[in-house]
Amino acid sequence: MLTGNKGEWSEIYTLFKLLGEGVVYAGDADMNKISTLFYPIISVIRQEEMRMKYAPETKTKVVVVHADDKEVMRVPMESFAKKALELLDQIKAAKGRAFSLKSIEDFMHSVMCYTLKAKSSDKTDIKLVVHDLRTGTKPVLGFSIKSQLGSSSTLLNPSDATLFTYRVVGDTPITDKDIARINAIESEGERLKEMMLTGYKLDYFATDHATFENNLMVVDSFMPHIIAQALANHYTFGINGVDDSIAIIAKANPLGYKVRDIDNIYRIKFKNLLVNVALGMTPAKEWDGKYEANGGYLVVKKDGDIVCYHFYDRNQLEDYLLKNTNFDNPSRSRYHYGSIYRGEDGHAYLKLCLQIRFK
């Protein structure tokens, strides 16, 4: 019996929904469909025990199912559409972390689909062959699926590789007594505010993981400093939205830009980072600049609609990522951050952990 969480069942919902409709629409920054921009689906490719290809023929209203490029059956598109609606209702009603759905699994098996998650070693959740009506091309594209049907998805997962170290600085060195008093405060934000009221501030010192630092510098040579500032603002002042943090950073203008629209300079840098993380870059692996999810994103909305953020339409993808992501607080006990400590050199330091989650 297959069991999975809402996000995993959303991958099967996406498969059924796309095959039932035969087309996917682009979305704007607010996840509204763009009626004039859509992509007819030539086929959906899944790697089960064998290579499966599901090809919707919209004129005949059937989906042709191939196994290793040999036709094995034809299924009415309406069957996929009905099962998509049934699955949507069951996902919404499901309780608990993981659950099974027998009627859905029976239908999956009938169309030679046996796993919730297609086999993949990268950020690709589903592979589509779409017809780009503007270029006439029919490329095979890998898409990452983000679902709003369950808990918020994470764009950048926290780990020991996403720790940033700051030096605690002031007019005079902080005392051990002040360190103990400040560390006794439970809330990260209140702790950092108390540190500031005591006359100290955070000065970016290092990105703990050298590979992540190098990956950030591929995006922009000053990206580690910019992210460190945004992270400090998040924990200290509760500036959660990635988009919201840009105005704060631009006002401080730590890189000293002398242009009229400073906000846009920092916005471009953040957009580049978010796209790179969304489509291929991970903190602990040296990034070669190649996108693994080379198609972009498919977003399953709360009402069941699916919108596409095609990499060819980079502006929409950038705007969606910027508007729909937050800085978040991962487990403090697991990642060991947020408390002031005395380094071997006698200076006081504090670590903060980066996590970016969809709203």
C-alpha positions in Angstrom: 0.0 0.0 0.0 1.4 3.4 -1.0 1.6 6.0 1.8 2.7 9.6 1.4 2.2 13.1 2.7 0.1 15.8 1.0 3.1 17.1 -1.0 3.9 13.6 -2.3 0.3 12.9 -3.3 0.3 16.3 -5.0 2.8 14.9 -7.5 0.3 12.3 -8.5 -2.5 15.0 -8.6 -0.3 17.0 -10.9 0.1 14.0 -13.2 -3.6 13.4 -13.3 -4.6 17.0 -13.7 -2.2 17.7 -16.6 -3.2 14.6 -18.4 -6.9 15.4 -17.9 -6.5 18.9 -19.3 -3.7 18.5 -21.8 -2.4 22.0 -21.3 -0.8 24.1 -18.5 -1.1 27.8 -18.1 1.6 30.2 -17.1 1.1 32.1 -13.8 1.9 35.7 -12.8 3.5 36.8 -9.5 0.2 36.3 -7.6 -0.3 32.8 -9.1 -3.1 33.9 -11.3 -3.4 32.2 -14.7 -2.2 34.2 -17.7 -4.9 33.2 -20.2 -2.9 34.2 -23.2 0.2 32.2 -22.2 -0.1 28.4 -22.1 1.7 25.3 -23.1 0.0 22.3 -24.8 1.4 19.1 -23.3 2.8 16.6 -25.7 3.7 14.0 -23.1 4.6 13.4 -19.5 7.6 11.1 -18.8 8.0 9.1 -15.6 10.7 6.6 -14.8 9.1 3.7 -13.0 10.5 0.2 -13.4 10.5 1.1 -17.1 10.3 4.4 -18.9 6.6 5.5 -19.0 5.3 8.1 -21.4 1.7 9.5 -21.1 0.7 11.4 -24.2 -2.6 13.3 -24.2 -4.2 13.5 -27.6 -6.6 16.5 -27.1 -8.4 16.0 -30.4 -9.4 12.4 -29.6 -9.7 13.0 -25.8 -7.5 10.1 -24.9 -4.1 9.6 -23.2 -1.9 7.1 -25.0 0.3 5.2 -22.5 3.6 3.9 -23.7 6.1 1.6 -21.8 9.6 1.9 -23.2 8.2 3.6 -26.3 5.7 0.8 -27.0 2.0 1.7 -26.8 0.2 -0.4 -24.2 -3.2 1.3 -23.7 -5.4 4.2 -24.4 -7.3 5.9 -21.5 -9.9 8.6 -21.8 -8.6 12.0 -20.7 -11.8 12.3 -18.7 -10.7 9.4 -16.5 -7.6 11.3 -15.4 -9.7 14.5 -14.9 -12.2 12.7 -12.7 -9.4 11.0 -10.6 -7.7 14.4 -10.2 -10.8 15.8 -8.7 -11.3 12.8 -6.4 -7.6 13.0 -5.4 -7.9 16.7 -4.7 -10.8 16.2 -2.3 -9.0 13.3 -0.5 -5.8 15.3 -0.1 -7.7 18.2 1.4 -9.6 15.9 3.8 -6.6 13.8 4.8 -5.4 13.8 8.4 -2.0 12.9 9.7 1.5 13.1 8.3 1.2 10.3 5.9 -1.8 8.4 4.5 -2.9 5.9 1.8 -5.6 6.3 -0.8 -6.7 2.9 -2.1 -9.0 4.0 -4.9 -6.3 6.3 -6.2 -3.6 3.6 -6.0 -5.8 1.2 -7.8 -6.2 3.7 -10.7 -2.5 4.4 -10.7 -1.7 0.7 -11.1 -4.3 0.4 -13.9 -2.3 3.0 -15.9 1.1 1.5 -14.9 2.0 4.2 -12.4 3.4 2.5 -9.2 5.2 5.2 -7.2 4.3 8.5 -5.7 7.6 10.2 -6.5 9.2 9.6 -9.9 12.8 8.5 -9.6 15.1 11.5 -9.6 18.5 12.5 -8.3 18.0 16.2 -8.8 15.3 18.9 -8.3 13.1 17.5 -11.0 9.7 16.1 -9.9 8.1 15.7 -13.3 9.3 15.7 -16.9 7.1 17.2 -19.6 7.4 17.6 -23.3 5.5 20.8 -24.1 4.8 22.7 -27.3 6.1 26.2 -27.0 3.8 28.0 -29.4 6.1 31.0 -29.6 9.2 29.2 -30.7 7.7 26.1 -32.2 10.0 23.9 -30.1 9.0 20.7 -28.2 11.7 20.3 -25.6 11.8 17.8 -22.7 11.8 19.9 -19.6 12.2 19.0 -15.9 9.9 20.8 -13.5 9.9 21.1 -9.7 6.4 20.8 -8.1 5.4 23.0 -5.2 2.1 22.3 -3.6 -0.1 24.6 -1.4 -2.3 21.7 -0.4 0.0 20.7 2.5 2.4 22.5 4.7 4.6 25.2 3.2 7.3 23.9 1.0 11.0 24.9 1.7 13.0 26.5 -1.1 16.3 26.4 0.8 16.6 23.7 3.4 18.5 24.6 6.6 21.6 22.7 7.5 25.1 23.1 9.1 26.0 24.5 5.6 23.6 27.4 5.9 25.1 28.9 9.2 26.4 32.4 9.2 28.8 33.6 11.9 28.7 37.2 13.2 31.1 39.0 15.6 29.3 40.8 18.5 30.8 44.3 18.5 30.4 47.5 20.5 32.3 50.4 21.9 33.7 48.0 24.6 33.9 44.2 24.5 30.8 42.5 25.8 31.2 41.0 29.3 30.6 37.3 30.3 27.8 38.6 32.6 26.0 40.3 29.7 26.4 37.2 27.5 24.8 35.0 30.2 22.0 37.4 30.7 21.2 37.8 27.0 21.5 34.1 26.3 18.9 33.4 29.0 16.2 35.1 26.9 14.2 32.4 25.0 13.2 34.3 21.9 15.9 34.9 19.2 14.4 38.2 18.4 14.1 39.4 21.9 17.6 38.2 22.6 19.1 40.2 19.7 17.0 43.3 20.6 18.4 43.1 24.1 21.9 42.8 22.8 21.4 46.0 20.7 19.9 47.8 23.7 23.0 46.8 25.7 25.1 48.6 23.1 26.2 45.8 20.8 25.4 44.8 17.2 26.2 41.9 14.8 29.0 42.3 12.3 29.1 39.7 9.6 32.2 37.5 10.0 31.9 34.4 7.9 29.7 31.9 6.0 30.5 28.7 7.8 30.5 26.4 4.9 33.1 27.3 2.2 31.2 25.6 -0.6 28.0 27.6 0.2 30.1 30.8 0.4 31.6 30.1 -3.0 28.1 29.3 -4.5 26.8 32.6 -3.2 29.7 34.4 -4.7 29.0 32.8 -8.1 25.7 34.7 -7.9 27.3 37.9 -6.8 30.7 38.5 -5.1 29.0 40.4 -2.3 26.1 37.9 -1.9 27.3 36.4 1.4 27.3 39.9 3.0 23.9 40.8 1.6 22.3 37.5 2.8 24.0 37.9 6.2 22.4 41.4 6.5 19.0 40.1 5.5 19.3 37.2 7.9 20.2 39.5 10.8 17.2 41.8 10.0 14.9 38.8 9.9 15.9 37.4 13.4 16.2 40.9 15.0 13.2 42.8 13.6 11.0 40.0 12.2 11.5 41.0 8.6 10.3 37.7 7.1 9.4 38.4 3.5 12.3 38.2 1.2 10.8 41.0 -0.9 10.3 43.1 2.3 13.9 42.7 3.3 15.1 44.3 0.1 13.8 47.8 1.0 15.5 47.6 4.4 18.8 46.5 2.9 18.6 49.1 0.1 18.0 51.9 2.6 21.2 50.8 4.5 22.9 50.3 1.1 25.8 48.3 2.5 27.5 48.1 -0.9 27.4 51.9 -1.4 25.6 52.0 -4.8 25.2 55.5 -6.2 22.2 55.1 -8.4 18.7 56.4 -8.2 16.9 53.1 -8.0 18.9 51.3 -5.3 16.1 49.0 -4.5 16.2 47.5 -8.0 19.9 46.7 -7.7 19.4 44.6 -4.6 16.2 43.1 -6.0 18.1 41.8 -9.1 20.6 40.1 -6.8 18.0 38.4 -4.7 16.0 37.3 -7.8 19.2 35.7 -9.2 19.8 33.9 -6.0 16.3 32.6 -5.7 16.2 31.3 -9.2 19.5 29.5 -8.8 18.4 27.9 -5.6 15.0 26.9 -7.1 16.4 25.3 -10.2 19.7 23.7 -9.1 22.0 25.3 -6.5 22.3 23.6 -3.1 24.4 24.9 -0.2 26.8 21.9 0.4 27.5 20.9 -3.3 29.7 22.9 -5.5 27.4 24.5 -8.1 28.4 24.3 -11.8 25.8 26.9 -12.9 23.6 24.3 -14.6 19.9 24.1 -13.9 18.6 20.7 -12.9 14.9 21.6 -13.0 15.4 23.2 -16.4 11.8 23.8 -17.1 10.9 25.7 -14.0 8.1 25.3 -11.4 4.6 23.9 -11.4 2.6 25.3 -8.5 -0.5 23.4 -7.2 -2.7 26.1 -5.7 -5.1 25.6 -2.8 -8.1 25.5 -5.1 -6.4 22.7 -7.2 -5.4 24.9 -10.2 -1.9 24.4 -11.5 0.2 27.3 -12.8 3.5 27.0 -14.6 6.6 29.2 -14.2 8.5 28.3 -17.3 12.2 29.2 -17.3 11.7 30.7 -20.7 9.5 33.3 -19.0 12.1 34.1 -16.4 10.5 37.4 -15.4 7.4 35.6 -14.1 9.5 33.0 -12.3 11.6 35.6 -10.6 8.6 37.7 -9.6 6.8 34.6 -8.2 9.8 33.5 -6.2 10.5 37.0 -4.8 6.9 37.6 -3.8 6.1 34.2 -2.3 9.1 33.4 -0.1 10.0 34.0 3.5 13.0 33.7 5.8 12.1 31.2 8.4 13.5 29.9 11.8 14.7 26.3 11.8 15.2 24.3 14.9 17.6 26.1 17.2 18.6 23.0 19.1 19.2 21.0 16.0 21.4 23.6 14.2 23.0 25.2 17.3 22.6 28.8 16.6 21.3 32.0 18.2 23.4 32.1 21.4 26.4 34.3 22.0 29.7 32.4 22.7 33.3 33.3 23.3 35.7 32.3 20.6 39.2 31.0 21.1 40.5 34.5 20.2 38.5 36.0 23.1 36.0 37.8 20.8 32.2 37.2 21.2 30.4 35.5 18.3 26.9 34.4 17.4 25.6 32.2 14.6 22.3 32.4 12.6 20.8 29.8 10.3 19.4 30.5 6.9 16.2 28.9 5.8 13.9 30.1 3.0 10.3 28.8 2.8 7.4 29.5 0.5 4.6 31.5 2.1 
